[in-house]
Amino acid sequence: MKNSKLVEEAKLTPGRIYQRPHDVLRDRRLDDVGRIEVLTAWERTLRGAANRDGTIENELLELEKARREVEERSAPARNIRS
């Protein structure tokens, strides 16, 4: 599976491909841009579900933590290239 196809499928159904947000961080098939796209899509999906039932706060916190980790890891690399 090509990385772009993996990212697109993971954005549609992230929970089907990954059990936990941290699994996205460990997936070596993705670069940091792909990781952020998948985590953002997963967060959007969960927020939509939270609006309906309000019971997934821990999952949202885990997603936010994983996304921040990728962003912090990527920030020094972006500054070096600038």
MODELLER restraints for C-alpha pairs under 7 A, 6 or more apart:
rsr = mdl.restraints
at = mdl.atoms
rsr.add(forms.Gaussian(group=physical.xy_distance, feature=features.Distance(at['CA:3:A'], at['CA:29:A']), mean=6.26, stdev=0.5))
rsr.add(forms.Gaussian(group=physical.xy_distance, feature=features.Distance(at['CA:3:A'], at['CA:30:A']), mean=6.40, stdev=0.5))
rsr.add(forms.Gaussian(group=physical.xy_distance, feature=features.Distance(at['CA:7:A'], at['CA:34:A']), mean=6.02, stdev=0.5))
rsr.add(forms.Gaussian(group=physical.xy_distance, feature=features.Distance(at['CA:7:A'], at['CA:38:A']), mean=6.45, stdev=0.5))
rsr.add(forms.Gaussian(group=physical.xy_distance, feature=features.Distance(at['CA:10:A'], at['CA:17:A']), mean=6.29, stdev=0.5))
rsr.add(forms.Gaussian(group=physical.xy_distance, feature=features.Distance(at['CA:10:A'], at['CA:38:A']), mean=5.97, stdev=0.5))
rsr.add(forms.Gaussian(group=physical.xy_distance, feature=features.Distance(at['CA:11:A'], at['CA:37:A']), mean=6.95, stdev=0.5))
rsr.add(forms.Gaussian(group=physical.xy_distance, feature=features.Distance(at['CA:11:A'], at['CA:38:A']), mean=4.93, stdev=0.5))
rsr.add(forms.Gaussian(group=physical.xy_distance, feature=features.Distance(at['CA:11:A'], at['CA:41:A']), mean=5.25, stdev=0.5))
rsr.add(forms.Gaussian(group=physical.xy_distance, feature=features.Distance(at['CA:11:A'], at['CA:42:A']), mean=6.77, stdev=0.5))
rsr.add(forms.Gaussian(group=physical.xy_distance, feature=features.Distance(at['CA:14:A'], at['CA:38:A']), mean=6.76, stdev=0.5))
rsr.add(forms.Gaussian(group=physical.xy_distance, feature=features.Distance(at['CA:14:A'], at['CA:42:A']), mean=5.78, stdev=0.5))
rsr.add(forms.Gaussian(group=physical.xy_distance, feature=features.Distance(at['CA:18:A'], at['CA:24:A']), mean=6.67, stdev=0.5))
rsr.add(forms.Gaussian(group=physical.xy_distance, feature=features.Distance(at['CA:21:A'], at['CA:39:A']), mean=6.90, stdev=0.5))
rsr.add(forms.Gaussian(group=physical.xy_distance, feature=features.Distance(at['CA:21:A'], at['CA:62:A']), mean=6.64, stdev=0.5))
rsr.add(forms.Gaussian(group=physical.xy_distance, feature=features.Distance(at['CA:21:A'], at['CA:63:A']), mean=5.50, stdev=0.5))
rsr.add(forms.Gaussian(group=physical.xy_distance, feature=features.Distance(at['CA:21:A'], at['CA:66:A']), mean=6.23, stdev=0.5))
rsr.add(forms.Gaussian(group=physical.xy_distance, feature=features.Distance(at['CA:22:A'], at['CA:66:A']), mean=5.97, stdev=0.5))
rsr.add(forms.Gaussian(group=physical.xy_distance, feature=features.Distance(at['CA:24:A'], at['CA:35:A']), mean=6.17, stdev=0.5))
rsr.add(forms.Gaussian(group=physical.xy_distance, feature=features.Distance(at['CA:25:A'], at['CA:35:A']), mean=6.62, stdev=0.5))
rsr.add(forms.Gaussian(group=physical.xy_distance, feature=features.Distance(at['CA:32:A'], at['CA:70:A']), mean=6.29, stdev=0.5))
rsr.add(forms.Gaussian(group=physical.xy_distance, feature=features.Distance(at['CA:32:A'], at['CA:74:A']), mean=6.91, stdev=0.5))
rsr.add(forms.Gaussian(group=physical.xy_distance, feature=features.Distance(at['CA:36:A'], at['CA:67:A']), mean=6.04, stdev=0.5))
rsr.add(forms.Gaussian(group=physical.xy_distance, feature=features.Distance(at['CA:36:A'], at['CA:70:A']), mean=6.98, stdev=0.5))
rsr.add(forms.Gaussian(group=physical.xy_distance, feature=features.Distance(at['CA:39:A'], at['CA:63:A']), mean=6.47, stdev=0.5))
rsr.add(forms.Gaussian(group=physical.xy_distance, feature=features.Distance(at['CA:39:A'], at['CA:67:A']), mean=6.17, stdev=0.5))
rsr.add(forms.Gaussian(group=physical.xy_distance, feature=features.Distance(at['CA:43:A'], at['CA:60:A']), mean=6.37, stdev=0.5))
rsr.add(forms.Gaussian(group=physical.xy_distance, feature=features.Distance(at['CA:43:A'], at['CA:63:A']), mean=6.36, stdev=0.5))
rsr.add(forms.Gaussian(group=physical.xy_distance, feature=features.Distance(at['CA:46:A'], at['CA:60:A']), mean=6.85, stdev=0.5))
rsr.add(forms.Gaussian(group=physical.xy_distance, feature=features.Distance(at['CA:50:A'], at['CA:56:A']), mean=5.98, stdev=0.5))
